Amino acid sequence: IEITSRDAEALGYALSHYPQCTALYLKHLTLPTSTLNVLVNELLFLKTIVSIDFSHNRFPDQSSVDSICNLLRRTETLEELKFNSCQLTANAAAA
């Protein structure tokens, strides 16, 4: 399933009205870099999300990895991120 930037904005809006949601399962999606950037920006404002599962997604370029790292640096509530089978390497995350 490919998620667009508009979908990411809609998800952020919907979740802002559903504070009971503490975990997101975003597995097996196609997340273009532009969509991932919008999604990360939306997630930064959601203070109730403590767990996100990105498993089985591909992050196509360094900008995608940078977006995820930005989420980790700027959020105070996020406790768990999962990246099973995402083909990420330590070199990409450290860059």
Secondary structure, DSSP 8 states (H G I E B T S, - for coil): -B--HHHHHHHHHHHHT-TT--EEE--S-B--HHHHHHHHHHHTT-TT--EEE-TT----SHHHHHHHHHHHHH-SS--EEE-TTS---HHHHH-
